[in-house]
Amino acid sequence: MNKSSVRDIEVEGKRVLLRVDFNVPLDEMGEITDDSRIQATLPTIKYLIARGARVILCSHLGRPDGKVIEKLRLATVGQRLSQILGQTVTITPDCIGPDVEKAVEELSNGDVLLLENVRFHPEEEGNDASFAQALARLADIYVNDAFGTAHRSHASVVGVANYLPAVAGLLLEREIKTLGGILESPAHPFAALLGGAKVSDKVGMLENIMDKVDSLLIGGGMAATFLKAKSYETGLSLVEADRLDTAVELMEKAARNGVHLLLPVDVVVADSLSTKAEFKMVSIDNIPSDLRVVDIGQLTIGSFSRKLERCKAVFWNGPMGIYEIPQFAEGTQAMARLLANLKATTVIGGGSTAEAVTEMKLADKMTFVSTGGGASLRFLSGKELPGVEVLMDKEV
Protein backbone atom coordinates (compact mmCIF):
# COMPACT_ATOMS: atom_id res chain seq x y z
CA MET A 1 0.00 0.00 0.00
CA ASN A 2 1.49 3.34 -1.05
CA LYS A 3 -0.39 5.31 1.62
CA SER A 4 1.13 6.64 4.83
CA SER A 5 0.21 4.81 7.99
CA VAL A 6 0.07 5.76 11.65
CA ARG A 7 3.63 4.40 11.91
CA ASP A 8 4.86 7.21 9.67
CA ILE A 9 3.81 10.12 11.90
CA GLU A 10 4.60 11.50 15.35
CA VAL A 11 1.55 11.23 17.62
CA GLU A 12 2.78 12.01 21.15
CA GLY A 13 0.64 14.73 22.70
CA LYS A 14 -1.41 15.03 19.51
CA ARG A 15 -5.19 14.83 19.31
CA VAL A 16 -5.85 11.91 16.97
CA LEU A 17 -9.28 11.49 15.40
CA LEU A 18 -9.45 7.74 14.78
CA ARG A 19 -12.28 6.58 12.49
CA VAL A 20 -13.16 3.06 13.55
CA ASP A 21 -15.93 0.67 12.53
CA PHE A 22 -17.76 -0.16 15.75
CA ASN A 23 -20.94 -1.12 13.87
CA VAL A 24 -21.32 -4.23 16.00
CA PRO A 25 -24.38 -6.53 16.01
CA LEU A 26 -26.76 -6.02 18.95
CA ASP A 27 -29.47 -8.28 20.35
CA GLU A 28 -33.00 -7.17 21.24
CA MET A 29 -31.77 -6.01 24.65
CA GLY A 30 -29.11 -3.82 23.04
CA GLU A 31 -26.27 -6.10 24.13
CA ILE A 32 -23.29 -6.74 21.83
CA THR A 33 -23.43 -10.24 20.35
CA ASP A 34 -20.06 -10.11 18.58
CA ASP A 35 -17.26 -7.66 19.41
CA SER A 36 -14.94 -8.73 16.57
CA ARG A 37 -14.94 -5.24 15.03
CA ILE A 38 -13.87 -3.72 18.34
CA GLN A 39 -11.15 -6.34 18.76
CA ALA A 40 -9.92 -5.80 15.19
CA THR A 41 -8.99 -2.16 15.76
CA LEU A 42 -7.34 -2.68 19.17
CA PRO A 43 -3.80 -2.77 17.70
CA THR A 44 -4.20 0.79 16.42
CA ILE A 45 -5.85 2.07 19.61
CA LYS A 46 -3.17 0.49 21.81
CA TYR A 47 -0.43 1.77 19.49
CA LEU A 48 -1.70 5.34 19.94
CA ILE A 49 -2.18 5.01 23.71
CA ALA A 50 1.34 3.60 24.15
CA ARG A 51 2.80 6.55 22.25
CA GLY A 52 0.98 9.19 24.28
CA ALA A 53 -1.65 10.28 21.78
CA ARG A 54 -4.99 11.73 22.86
CA VAL A 55 -7.33 9.30 21.15
CA ILE A 56 -10.71 10.48 19.85
CA LEU A 57 -12.72 7.57 18.46
CA CYS A 58 -15.35 8.17 15.81
CA SER A 59 -17.83 5.57 14.53
CA HIS A 60 -21.35 4.90 13.32
CA LEU A 61 -23.74 2.21 14.56
CA GLY A 62 -26.65 0.95 12.50
CA ARG A 63 -28.71 3.06 10.11
CA PRO A 64 -30.35 5.88 12.10
CA ASP A 65 -30.82 7.92 8.88
CA GLY A 66 -29.69 11.20 10.41
CA LYS A 67 -31.89 10.98 13.51
CA VAL A 68 -31.08 10.24 17.15
CA ILE A 69 -32.13 6.64 17.85
CA GLU A 70 -31.64 5.79 21.53
CA LYS A 71 -30.91 2.10 20.95
CA LEU A 72 -28.14 3.05 18.51
CA ARG A 73 -26.18 5.13 20.98
CA LEU A 74 -22.57 4.00 21.48
CA ALA A 75 -22.67 3.71 25.28
CA THR A 76 -22.64 -0.11 25.23
CA VAL A 77 -19.72 -0.09 22.80
CA GLY A 78 -17.81 2.33 25.02
CA GLN A 79 -18.39 0.16 28.06
CA ARG A 80 -17.13 -2.95 26.25
CA LEU A 81 -14.05 -1.07 25.02
CA SER A 82 -13.35 0.18 28.56
CA GLN A 83 -13.42 -3.43 29.81
CA ILE A 84 -11.08 -4.62 27.05
CA LEU A 85 -8.58 -1.78 27.44
CA GLY A 86 -8.70 -1.75 31.24
CA GLN A 87 -9.09 2.01 31.28
CA THR A 88 -11.95 4.49 31.23
CA VAL A 89 -13.35 5.44 27.83
CA THR A 90 -15.31 8.67 28.09
CA ILE A 91 -18.39 8.87 25.86
CA THR A 92 -19.64 12.23 24.61
CA PRO A 93 -23.35 13.09 24.20
CA ASP A 94 -22.77 14.12 20.58
CA CYS A 95 -19.95 13.94 18.04
CA ILE A 96 -19.55 17.71 17.42
CA GLY A 97 -20.25 20.94 19.30
CA PRO A 98 -19.02 22.90 22.34
CA ASP A 99 -19.53 20.08 24.87
CA VAL A 100 -17.50 17.70 22.72
CA GLU A 101 -14.75 20.30 22.21
CA LYS A 102 -14.57 20.82 25.98
CA ALA A 103 -14.23 17.04 26.54
CA VAL A 104 -11.39 16.95 24.02
CA GLU A 105 -9.61 19.85 25.74
CA GLU A 106 -9.64 17.89 29.00
CA LEU A 107 -7.88 14.85 27.49
CA SER A 108 -4.42 13.90 28.73
CA ASN A 109 -1.85 11.86 26.82
CA GLY A 110 -3.02 8.24 26.55
CA ASP A 111 -6.68 9.04 27.24
CA VAL A 112 -9.47 7.66 25.04
CA LEU A 113 -12.69 9.48 24.12
CA LEU A 114 -15.56 7.97 22.12
CA LEU A 115 -17.77 10.33 20.12
CA GLU A 116 -21.48 9.61 19.80
CA ASN A 117 -22.83 7.95 16.63
CA VAL A 118 -21.85 10.16 13.67
CA ARG A 119 -24.85 8.97 11.66
CA PHE A 120 -27.18 10.77 14.07
CA HIS A 121 -26.35 13.72 11.80
CA PRO A 122 -27.65 13.59 8.19
CA GLU A 123 -24.58 15.58 7.17
CA GLU A 124 -22.39 12.53 7.80
CA GLU A 125 -23.71 10.45 4.90
CA GLY A 126 -24.05 13.58 2.78
CA ASN A 127 -20.31 14.28 3.24
CA ASP A 128 -21.18 17.83 4.28
CA ALA A 129 -18.11 20.08 4.37
CA SER A 130 -19.19 22.03 7.47
CA PHE A 131 -19.81 18.81 9.40
CA ALA A 132 -16.43 17.43 8.30
CA GLN A 133 -14.76 20.67 9.44
CA ALA A 134 -16.50 20.45 12.82
CA LEU A 135 -15.07 16.97 13.29
CA ALA A 136 -11.65 18.07 12.07
CA ARG A 137 -11.54 20.92 14.63
CA LEU A 138 -11.39 18.29 17.36
CA ALA A 139 -8.02 16.91 16.25
CA ASP A 140 -4.52 17.45 14.89
CA ILE A 141 -4.31 14.19 12.92
CA TYR A 142 -6.84 11.92 11.22
CA VAL A 143 -6.37 8.14 11.15
CA ASN A 144 -8.74 5.88 9.20
CA ASP A 145 -8.93 2.35 10.60
CA ALA A 146 -12.48 1.67 9.40
CA PHE A 147 -12.00 -0.57 6.37
CA GLY A 148 -15.67 -1.58 6.60
CA THR A 149 -16.70 1.96 5.62
CA ALA A 150 -13.77 2.81 3.33
CA HIS A 151 -16.03 2.44 0.28
CA ARG A 152 -18.34 5.19 1.59
CA SER A 153 -17.87 8.86 0.69
CA HIS A 154 -19.01 10.06 4.10
CA ALA A 155 -17.83 13.07 6.08
CA SER A 156 -15.98 11.07 8.76
CA VAL A 157 -14.42 8.80 6.12
CA VAL A 158 -13.52 11.19 3.29
CA GLY A 159 -14.44 14.76 4.24
CA VAL A 160 -12.26 15.06 7.35
CA ALA A 161 -9.16 14.12 5.34
CA ASN A 162 -9.45 17.44 3.48
CA TYR A 163 -8.70 19.36 6.68
CA LEU A 164 -6.19 17.21 8.59
CA PRO A 165 -3.06 15.16 7.86
CA ALA A 166 -4.67 11.78 7.07
CA VAL A 167 -3.09 8.32 7.38
CA ALA A 168 -4.11 4.67 7.60
CA GLY A 169 -4.54 2.71 10.80
CA LEU A 170 -2.92 -0.69 11.31
CA LEU A 171 -6.13 -2.62 10.51
CA LEU A 172 -6.81 -0.69 7.31
CA GLU A 173 -3.19 -1.23 6.29
CA ARG A 174 -3.46 -5.00 6.92
CA GLU A 175 -6.78 -5.27 5.03
CA ILE A 176 -5.34 -3.63 1.93
CA LYS A 177 -2.13 -5.66 2.10
CA THR A 178 -3.95 -9.00 2.53
CA LEU A 179 -6.65 -8.44 -0.08
CA GLY A 180 -4.09 -6.90 -2.42
CA GLY A 181 -1.93 -10.00 -2.03
CA ILE A 182 -4.86 -12.21 -3.05
CA LEU A 183 -5.19 -10.14 -6.22
CA GLU A 184 -1.53 -9.72 -7.08
CA SER A 185 0.23 -12.93 -6.11
CA PRO A 186 -2.02 -15.71 -4.78
CA ALA A 187 -0.70 -19.20 -4.25
CA HIS A 188 -2.07 -21.71 -6.76
CA PRO A 189 -4.35 -23.55 -7.09
CA PHE A 190 -6.48 -20.55 -6.06
CA ALA A 191 -10.27 -20.77 -5.68
CA ALA A 192 -12.99 -18.23 -5.02
CA LEU A 193 -15.98 -19.59 -3.10
CA LEU A 194 -18.90 -17.23 -3.63
CA GLY A 195 -22.41 -17.16 -2.23
CA GLY A 196 -24.95 -14.67 -0.98
CA ALA A 197 -28.19 -13.59 -2.57
CA LYS A 198 -27.29 -11.62 -5.68
CA VAL A 199 -25.04 -11.97 -8.72
CA SER A 200 -25.23 -8.20 -9.21
CA ASP A 201 -23.31 -7.60 -5.96
CA LYS A 202 -20.35 -9.61 -7.22
CA VAL A 203 -20.19 -9.04 -10.99
CA GLY A 204 -17.32 -6.55 -10.74
CA MET A 205 -15.28 -8.85 -8.55
CA LEU A 206 -16.01 -11.91 -10.70
CA GLU A 207 -14.81 -10.11 -13.81
CA ASN A 208 -11.71 -8.76 -12.08
CA ILE A 209 -10.53 -12.06 -10.57
CA MET A 210 -11.39 -14.28 -13.54
CA ASP A 211 -7.81 -14.29 -14.81
CA LYS A 212 -6.39 -14.89 -11.32
CA VAL A 213 -8.37 -17.89 -10.04
CA ASP A 214 -8.17 -21.53 -11.05
CA SER A 215 -11.67 -22.37 -9.79
CA LEU A 216 -14.94 -20.56 -9.08
CA LEU A 217 -17.42 -22.28 -6.77
CA ILE A 218 -20.85 -20.66 -6.70
CA GLY A 219 -23.49 -21.38 -4.07
CA GLY A 220 -26.03 -19.37 -2.11
CA GLY A 221 -28.96 -17.54 -3.63
CA MET A 222 -26.86 -16.29 -6.54
CA ALA A 223 -26.48 -19.90 -7.77
CA ALA A 224 -30.18 -19.85 -8.74
CA THR A 225 -29.51 -17.14 -11.32
CA PHE A 226 -26.70 -19.21 -12.84
CA LEU A 227 -28.88 -22.34 -12.85
CA LYS A 228 -31.73 -20.41 -14.49
CA ALA A 229 -29.27 -19.13 -17.11
CA LYS A 230 -28.57 -22.80 -17.89
CA SER A 231 -32.34 -23.38 -18.29
CA TYR A 232 -32.89 -25.25 -15.02
CA GLU A 233 -36.18 -24.88 -13.15
CA THR A 234 -35.50 -22.75 -10.05
CA GLY A 235 -38.99 -22.64 -8.53
CA LEU A 236 -39.66 -19.66 -6.28
CA SER A 237 -35.94 -18.89 -5.78
CA LEU A 238 -34.73 -15.33 -6.10
CA VAL A 239 -33.52 -15.04 -9.69
CA GLU A 240 -32.17 -11.78 -11.09
CA ALA A 241 -33.84 -11.86 -14.47
CA ASP A 242 -31.83 -8.86 -15.64
CA ARG A 243 -28.60 -10.71 -14.85
CA LEU A 244 -29.21 -13.94 -16.76
CA ASP A 245 -27.17 -12.73 -19.73
CA THR A 246 -24.43 -11.64 -17.32
CA ALA A 247 -24.37 -15.13 -15.79
CA VAL A 248 -24.03 -16.68 -19.25
CA GLU A 249 -21.20 -14.27 -20.12
CA LEU A 250 -19.38 -15.07 -16.88
CA MET A 251 -19.65 -18.81 -17.48
CA GLU A 252 -18.36 -18.36 -21.04
CA LYS A 253 -15.49 -16.18 -19.82
CA ALA A 254 -14.56 -18.79 -17.21
CA ALA A 255 -14.45 -21.45 -19.94
CA ARG A 256 -12.25 -19.25 -22.16
CA ASN A 257 -9.87 -18.57 -19.28
CA GLY A 258 -9.61 -22.22 -18.32
CA VAL A 259 -11.31 -21.53 -14.97
CA HIS A 260 -13.21 -24.51 -13.54
CA LEU A 261 -16.63 -23.13 -12.56
CA LEU A 262 -18.64 -25.33 -10.19
CA LEU A 263 -22.37 -24.89 -9.60
CA PRO A 264 -24.51 -26.93 -7.21
CA VAL A 265 -25.51 -30.38 -8.38
CA ASP A 266 -28.11 -30.72 -5.61
CA VAL A 267 -29.87 -28.23 -3.34
CA VAL A 268 -32.11 -27.98 -0.31
CA VAL A 269 -35.54 -26.59 -1.20
CA ALA A 270 -38.24 -25.31 1.17
CA ASP A 271 -41.77 -23.94 1.10
CA SER A 272 -40.90 -20.86 3.20
CA LEU A 273 -38.02 -19.02 4.85
CA SER A 274 -38.78 -19.97 8.43
CA THR A 275 -37.75 -22.47 11.09
CA LYS A 276 -41.09 -24.23 10.57
CA ALA A 277 -40.59 -24.73 6.83
CA GLU A 278 -41.02 -28.06 5.11
CA PHE A 279 -37.79 -28.84 3.24
CA LYS A 280 -36.01 -31.59 1.32
CA MET A 281 -32.90 -32.22 -0.75
CA VAL A 282 -33.27 -32.57 -4.53
CA SER A 283 -31.12 -32.75 -7.65
CA ILE A 284 -30.93 -29.53 -9.65
CA ASP A 285 -32.86 -31.44 -12.35
CA ASN A 286 -35.82 -31.80 -9.98
CA ILE A 287 -36.38 -28.44 -8.29
CA PRO A 288 -40.17 -28.14 -7.71
CA SER A 289 -41.83 -25.07 -9.19
CA ASP A 290 -43.54 -24.23 -5.89
CA LEU A 291 -40.41 -24.37 -3.66
CA ARG A 292 -37.29 -22.25 -3.32
CA VAL A 293 -33.59 -23.06 -3.01
CA VAL A 294 -32.35 -22.42 0.55
CA ASP A 295 -28.98 -24.21 0.71
CA ILE A 296 -26.55 -26.38 -1.22
CA GLY A 297 -27.03 -30.15 -0.92
CA GLN A 298 -24.76 -32.93 0.36
CA LEU A 299 -23.43 -33.91 -3.08
CA THR A 300 -22.51 -30.27 -3.70
CA ILE A 301 -20.82 -30.02 -0.31
CA GLY A 302 -18.79 -33.04 -1.38
CA SER A 303 -17.82 -31.69 -4.82
CA PHE A 304 -16.95 -28.26 -3.42
CA SER A 305 -14.90 -29.86 -0.64
CA ARG A 306 -12.89 -32.04 -3.01
CA LYS A 307 -12.02 -29.00 -5.14
CA LEU A 308 -11.08 -26.80 -2.17
CA GLU A 309 -8.97 -29.50 -0.51
CA ARG A 310 -6.54 -29.26 -3.44
CA CYS A 311 -6.17 -25.48 -3.17
CA LYS A 312 -3.34 -23.47 -1.66
CA ALA A 313 -5.41 -20.27 -1.46
CA VAL A 314 -9.16 -19.69 -1.04
CA PHE A 315 -11.17 -16.47 -0.94
CA TRP A 316 -14.70 -16.88 0.45
CA ASN A 317 -17.48 -14.30 0.32
CA GLY A 318 -21.16 -15.10 0.82
CA PRO A 319 -23.00 -17.90 2.66
CA MET A 320 -24.08 -21.05 0.85
CA GLY A 321 -27.69 -20.77 2.03
CA ILE A 322 -30.03 -18.98 4.43
CA TYR A 323 -27.62 -19.65 7.27
CA GLU A 324 -29.60 -17.56 9.80
CA ILE A 325 -32.13 -20.45 9.81
CA PRO A 326 -30.43 -23.49 11.40
CA GLN A 327 -32.01 -26.01 9.02
CA PHE A 328 -30.51 -24.17 6.05
CA ALA A 329 -27.04 -23.53 7.49
CA GLU A 330 -25.35 -26.88 6.79
CA GLY A 331 -23.72 -25.79 3.52
CA THR A 332 -22.22 -22.66 5.07
CA GLN A 333 -21.09 -24.51 8.18
CA ALA A 334 -19.53 -27.33 6.14
CA MET A 335 -17.52 -24.83 4.08
CA ALA A 336 -16.40 -23.00 7.23
CA ARG A 337 -15.24 -26.21 8.88
CA LEU A 338 -13.41 -27.28 5.75
CA LEU A 339 -11.58 -23.96 5.31
CA ALA A 340 -10.66 -23.90 8.99
CA ASN A 341 -8.75 -27.15 8.53
CA LEU A 342 -7.11 -26.42 5.17
CA LYS A 343 -3.35 -26.11 4.95
CA ALA A 344 -3.83 -23.08 2.72
CA THR A 345 -4.21 -19.30 2.77
CA THR A 346 -7.87 -18.71 3.65
CA VAL A 347 -9.29 -15.19 3.35
CA ILE A 348 -12.88 -14.47 4.46
CA GLY A 349 -14.42 -11.50 2.68
CA GLY A 350 -16.27 -9.87 5.54
CA GLY A 351 -19.99 -9.28 5.97
CA SER A 352 -22.27 -12.23 6.73
CA THR A 353 -19.49 -14.72 5.92
CA ALA A 354 -17.32 -13.23 8.64
CA GLU A 355 -20.27 -13.34 11.04
CA ALA A 356 -20.82 -17.02 10.26
CA VAL A 357 -17.22 -18.12 10.92
CA THR A 358 -17.10 -15.96 14.05
CA GLU A 359 -20.33 -17.51 15.38
CA MET A 360 -18.78 -20.95 14.81
CA LYS A 361 -15.64 -19.81 16.68
CA LEU A 362 -13.52 -20.57 13.63
CA ALA A 363 -12.28 -17.06 12.83
CA ASP A 364 -8.89 -17.70 14.43
CA LYS A 365 -8.47 -20.77 12.20
CA MET A 366 -8.59 -18.62 9.06
CA THR A 367 -5.59 -16.75 7.67
CA PHE A 368 -7.54 -13.49 7.61
CA VAL A 369 -11.13 -12.41 8.22
CA SER A 370 -11.92 -9.06 6.62
CA THR A 371 -13.99 -6.54 8.56
CA GLY A 372 -15.56 -5.14 5.40
CA GLY A 373 -18.07 -6.94 3.19
CA GLY A 374 -18.94 -4.18 0.72
CA ALA A 375 -15.47 -2.66 0.95
CA SER A 376 -13.72 -5.96 0.23
CA LEU A 377 -15.97 -6.61 -2.79
CA ARG A 378 -15.28 -3.14 -4.17
CA PHE A 379 -11.55 -3.50 -3.61
CA LEU A 380 -11.45 -6.92 -5.27
CA SER A 381 -13.42 -5.46 -8.18
CA GLY A 382 -10.38 -3.29 -8.87
CA LYS A 383 -12.17 -0.08 -7.90
CA GLU A 384 -10.77 2.65 -5.71
CA LEU A 385 -11.94 3.00 -2.11
CA PRO A 386 -12.71 6.69 -1.40
CA GLY A 387 -11.62 6.34 2.23
CA VAL A 388 -8.20 5.07 1.14
CA GLU A 389 -7.64 7.39 -1.80
CA VAL A 390 -7.89 10.54 0.38
CA LEU A 391 -5.04 9.43 2.68
CA MET A 392 -1.58 10.89 2.28
CA ASP A 393 0.77 9.08 -0.06
CA LYS A 394 3.79 7.44 1.52
CA GLU A 395 6.98 9.43 1.05
CA VAL A 396 9.44 7.69 -1.25
C-alpha positions in Angstrom: 0.0 0.0 0.0 1.5 3.3 -1.1 -0.4 5.3 1.6 1.1 6.6 4.8 0.2 4.8 8.0 0.1 5.8 11.6 3.6 4.4 11.9 4.9 7.2 9.7 3.8 10.1 11.9 4.6 11.5 15.4 1.5 11.2 17.6 2.8 12.0 21.2 0.6 14.7 22.7 -1.4 15.0 19.5 -5.2 14.8 19.3 -5.8 11.9 17.0 -9.3 11.5 15.4 -9.5 7.7 14.8 -12.3 6.6 12.5 -13.2 3.1 13.5 -15.9 0.7 12.5 -17.8 -0.2 15.8 -20.9 -1.1 13.9 -21.3 -4.2 16.0 -24.4 -6.5 16.0 -26.8 -6.0 18.9 -29.5 -8.3 20.4 -33.0 -7.2 21.2 -31.8 -6.0 24.6 -29.1 -3.8 23.0 -26.3 -6.1 24.1 -23.3 -6.7 21.8 -23.4 -10.2 20.4 -20.1 -10.1 18.6 -17.3 -7.7 19.4 -14.9 -8.7 16.6 -14.9 -5.2 15.0 -13.9 -3.7 18.3 -11.1 -6.3 18.8 -9.9 -5.8 15.2 -9.0 -2.2 15.8 -7.3 -2.7 19.2 -3.8 -2.8 17.7 -4.2 0.8 16.4 -5.9 2.1 19.6 -3.2 0.5 21.8 -0.4 1.8 19.5 -1.7 5.3 19.9 -2.2 5.0 23.7 1.3 3.6 24.1 2.8 6.6 22.3 1.0 9.2 24.3 -1.7 10.3 21.8 -5.0 11.7 22.9 -7.3 9.3 21.1 -10.7 10.5 19.8 -12.7 7.6 18.5 -15.4 8.2 15.8 -17.8 5.6 14.5 -21.4 4.9 13.3 -23.7 2.2 14.6 -26.6 0.9 12.5 -28.7 3.1 10.1 -30.3 5.9 12.1 -30.8 7.9 8.9 -29.7 11.2 10.4 -31.9 11.0 13.5 -31.1 10.2 17.1 -32.1 6.6 17.9 -31.6 5.8 21.5 -30.9 2.1 21.0 -28.1 3.1 18.5 -26.2 5.1 21.0 -22.6 4.0 21.5 -22.7 3.7 25.3 -22.6 -0.1 25.2 -19.7 -0.1 22.8 -17.8 2.3 25.0 -18.4 0.2 28.1 -17.1 -2.9 26.3 -14.0 -1.1 25.0 -13.4 0.2 28.6 -13.4 -3.4 29.8 -11.1 -4.6 27.0 -8.6 -1.8 27.4 -8.7 -1.7 31.2 -9.1 2.0 31.3 -12.0 4.5 31.2 -13.3 5.4 27.8 -15.3 8.7 28.1 -18.4 8.9 25.9 -19.6 12.2 24.6 -23.4 13.1 24.2 -22.8 14.1 20.6 -19.9 13.9 18.0 -19.5 17.7 17.4 -20.3 20.9 19.3 -19.0 22.9 22.3 -19.5 20.1 24.9 -17.5 17.7 22.7 -14.7 20.3 22.2 -14.6 20.8 26.0 -14.2 17.0 26.5 -11.4 16.9 24.0 -9.6 19.8 25.7 -9.6 17.9 29.0 -7.9 14.8 27.5 -4.4 13.9 28.7 -1.8 11.9 26.8 -3.0 8.2 26.5 -6.7 9.0 27.2 -9.5 7.7 25.0 -12.7 9.5 24.1 -15.6 8.0 22.1 -17.8 10.3 20.1 -21.5 9.6 19.8 -22.8 7.9 16.6 -21.9 10.2 13.7 -24.9 9.0 11.7 -27.2 10.8 14.1 -26.3 13.7 11.8 -27.7 13.6 8.2 -24.6 15.6 7.2 -22.4 12.5 7.8 -23.7 10.4 4.9 -24.1 13.6 2.8 -20.3 14.3 3.2 -21.2 17.8 4.3 -18.1 20.1 4.4 -19.2 22.0 7.5 -19.8 18.8 9.4 -16.4 17.4 8.3 -14.8 20.7 9.4 -16.5 20.5 12.8 -15.1 17.0 13.3 -11.6 18.1 12.1 -11.5 20.9 14.6 -11.4 18.3 17.4 -8.0 16.9 16.3 -4.5 17.5 14.9 -4.3 14.2 12.9 -6.8 11.9 11.2 -6.4 8.1 11.2 -8.7 5.9 9.2 -8.9 2.4 10.6 -12.5 1.7 9.4 -12.0 -0.6 6.4 -15.7 -1.6 6.6 -16.7 2.0 5.6 -13.8 2.8 3.3 -16.0 2.4 0.3 -18.3 5.2 1.6 -17.9 8.9 0.7 -19.0 10.1 4.1 -17.8 13.1 6.1 -16.0 11.1 8.8 -14.4 8.8 6.1 -13.5 11.2 3.3 -14.4 14.8 4.2 -12.3 15.1 7.4 -9.2 14.1 5.3 -9.4 17.4 3.5 -8.7 19.4 6.7 -6.2 17.2 8.6 -3.1 15.2 7.9 -4.7 11.8 7.1 -3.1 8.3 7.4 -4.1 4.7 7.6 -4.5 2.7 10.8 -2.9 -0.7 11.3 -6.1 -2.6 10.5 -6.8 -0.7 7.3 -3.2 -1.2 6.3 -3.5 -5.0 6.9 -6.8 -5.3 5.0 -5.3 -3.6 1.9 -2.1 -5.7 2.1 -4.0 -9.0 2.5 -6.6 -8.4 -0.1 -4.1 -6.9 -2.4 -1.9 -10.0 -2.0 -4.9 -12.2 -3.1 -5.2 -10.1 -6.2 -1.5 -9.7 -7.1 0.2 -12.9 -6.1 -2.0 -15.7 -4.8 -0.7 -19.2 -4.2 -2.1 -21.7 -6.8 -4.3 -23.6 -7.1 -6.5 -20.6 -6.1 -10.3 -20.8 -5.7 -13.0 -18.2 -5.0 -16.0 -19.6 -3.1 -18.9 -17.2 -3.6 -22.4 -17.2 -2.2 -25.0 -14.7 -1.0 -28.2 -13.6 -2.6 -27.3 -11.6 -5.7 -25.0 -12.0 -8.7 -25.2 -8.2 -9.2 -23.3 -7.6 -6.0 -20.4 -9.6 -7.2 -20.2 -9.0 -11.0 -17.3 -6.6 -10.7 -15.3 -8.8 -8.5 -16.0 -11.9 -10.7 -14.8 -10.1 -13.8 -11.7 -8.8 -12.1 -10.5 -12.1 -10.6 -11.4 -14.3 -13.5 -7.8 -14.3 -14.8 -6.4 -14.9 -11.3 -8.4 -17.9 -10.0 -8.2 -21.5 -11.0 -11.7 -22.4 -9.8 -14.9 -20.6 -9.1 -17.4 -22.3 -6.8 -20.8 -20.7 -6.7 -23.5 -21.4 -4.1 -26.0 -19.4 -2.1 -29.0 -17.5 -3.6 -26.9 -16.3 -6.5 -26.5 -19.9 -7.8 -30.2 -19.9 -8.7 -29.5 -17.1 -11.3 -26.7 -19.2 -12.8 -28.9 -22.3 -12.9 -31.7 -20.4 -14.5 -29.3 -19.1 -17.1 -28.6 -22.8 -17.9 -32.3 -23.4 -18.3 -32.9 -25.2 -15.0 -36.2 -24.9 -13.1 -35.5 -22.8 -10.0 -39.0 -22.6 -8.5 -39.7 -19.7 -6.3 -35.9 -18.9 -5.8 -34.7 -15.3 -6.1 -33.5 -15.0 -9.7 -32.2 -11.8 -11.1 -33.8 -11.9 -14.5 -31.8 -8.9 -15.6 -28.6 -10.7 -14.9 -29.2 -13.9 -16.8 -27.2 -12.7 -19.7 -24.4 -11.6 -17.3 -24.4 -15.1 -15.8 -24.0 -16.7 -19.3 -21.2 -14.3 -20.1 -19.4 -15.1 -16.9 -19.7 -18.8 -17.5 -18.4 -18.4 -21.0 -15.5 -16.2 -19.8 -14.6 -18.8 -17.2 -14.5 -21.4 -19.9 -12.2 -19.2 -22.2 -9.9 -18.6 -19.3 -9.6 -22.2 -18.3 -11.3 -21.5 -15.0 -13.2 -24.5 -13.5 -16.6 -23.1 -12.6 -18.6 -25.3 -10.2 -22.4 -24.9 -9.6 -24.5 -26.9 -7.2 -25.5 -30.4 -8.4 -28.1 -30.7 -5.6 -29.9 -28.2 -3.3 -32.1 -28.0 -0.3 -35.5 -26.6 -1.2 -38.2 -25.3 1.2 -41.8 -23.9 1.1 -40.9 -20.9 3.2 -38.0 -19.0 4.8 -38.8 -20.0 8.4 -37.8 -22.5 11.1 -41.1 -24.2 10.6 -40.6 -24.7 6.8 -41.0 -28.1 5.1 -37.8 -28.8 3.2 -36.0 -31.6 1.3 -32.9 -32.2 -0.8 -33.3 -32.6 -4.5 -31.1 -32.8 -7.6 -30.9 -29.5 -9.7 -32.9 -31.4 -12.3 -35.8 -31.8 -10.0 -36.4 -28.4 -8.3 -40.2 -28.1 -7.7 -41.8 -25.1 -9.2 -43.5 -24.2 -5.9 -40.4 -24.4 -3.7 -37.3 -22.2 -3.3 -33.6 -23.1 -3.0 -32.3 -22.4 0.5 -29.0 -24.2 0.7 -26.6 -26.4 -1.2 -27.0 -30.2 -0.9 -24.8 -32.9 0.4 -23.4 -33.9 -3.1 -22.5 -30.3 -3.7 -20.8 -30.0 -0.3 -18.8 -33.0 -1.4 -17.8 -31.7 -4.8 -17.0 -28.3 -3.4 -14.9 -29.9 -0.6 -12.9 -32.0 -3.0 -12.0 -29.0 -5.1 -11.1 -26.8 -2.2 -9.0 -29.5 -0.5 -6.5 -29.3 -3.4 -6.2 -25.5 -3.2 -3.3 -23.5 -1.7 -5.4 -20.3 -1.5 -9.2 -19.7 -1.0 -11.2 -16.5 -0.9 -14.7 -16.9 0.5 -17.5 -14.3 0.3 -21.2 -15.1 0.8 -23.0 -17.9 2.7 -24.1 -21.1 0.9 -27.7 -20.8 2.0 -30.0 -19.0 4.4 -27.6 -19.6 7.3 -29.6 -17.6 9.8 -32.1 -20.4 9.8 -30.4 -23.5 11.4 -32.0 -26.0 9.0 -30.5 -24.2 6.0 -27.0 -23.5 7.5 -25.4 -26.9 6.8 -23.7 -25.8 3.5 -22.2 -22.7 5.1 -21.1 -24.5 8.2 -19.5 -27.3 6.1 -17.5 -24.8 4.1 -16.4 -23.0 7.2 -15.2 -26.2 8.9 -13.4 -27.3 5.7 -11.6 -24.0 5.3 -10.7 -23.9 9.0 -8.7 -27.2 8.5 -7.1 -26.4 5.2 -3.4 -26.1 5.0 -3.8 -23.1 2.7 -4.2 -19.3 2.8 -7.9 -18.7 3.6 -9.3 -15.2 3.4 -12.9 -14.5 4.5 -14.4 -11.5 2.7 -16.3 -9.9 5.5 -20.0 -9.3 6.0 -22.3 -12.2 6.7 -19.5 -14.7 5.9 -17.3 -13.2 8.6 -20.3 -13.3 11.0 -20.8 -17.0 10.3 -17.2 -18.1 10.9 -17.1 -16.0 14.0 -20.3 -17.5 15.4 -18.8 -20.9 14.8 -15.6 -19.8 16.7 -13.5 -20.6 13.6 -12.3 -17.1 12.8 -8.9 -17.7 14.4 -8.5 -20.8 12.2 -8.6 -18.6 9.1 -5.6 -16.8 7.7 -7.5 -13.5 7.6 -11.1 -12.4 8.2 -11.9 -9.1 6.6 -14.0 -6.5 8.6 -15.6 -5.1 5.4 -18.1 -6.9 3.2 -18.9 -4.2 0.7 -15.5 -2.7 0.9 -13.7 -6.0 0.2 -16.0 -6.6 -2.8 -15.3 -3.1 -4.2 -11.5 -3.5 -3.6 -11.4 -6.9 -5.3 -13.4 -5.5 -8.2 -10.4 -3.3 -8.9 -12.2 -0.1 -7.9 -10.8 2.7 -5.7 -11.9 3.0 -2.1 -12.7 6.7 -1.4 -11.6 6.3 2.2 -8.2 5.1 1.1 -7.6 7.4 -1.8 -7.9 10.5 0.4 -5.0 9.4 2.7 -1.6 10.9 2.3 0.8 9.1 -0.1 3.8 7.4 1.5 7.0 9.4 1.1 9.4 7.7 -1.2 
